[in-house]
Amino acid sequence: MREPRCIRIFREYEAAEQAKNILAQGGIMSTIKEDKFGRLTLLELGIQPRFRLYIQQEDIRKAASFLAKKLKHG
């Protein structure tokens, strides 16, 4: 299995979580990681936080297809 790939960066955790839940509806597992500087979060450094959404590289085509259908049908 290859390394997970970041497919999107969010400024709010809630938006990242919503995207993760949408992917889960298509059977695509994902993880959210907050950008950090060492052990400190960006917010602790006075910088707007960033949350990265990762999926397995082999799921990228499946995710793109699922999201395209989801957006088309609402």
Secondary structure, DSSP 8 states (H G I E B T S, - for coil): ---EEEEEEESSHHHHHHHHHHHHHTT--EEEEE-EETTEETGGGTS---EEEEEEGGGHHHHHHHHHHHHHH-
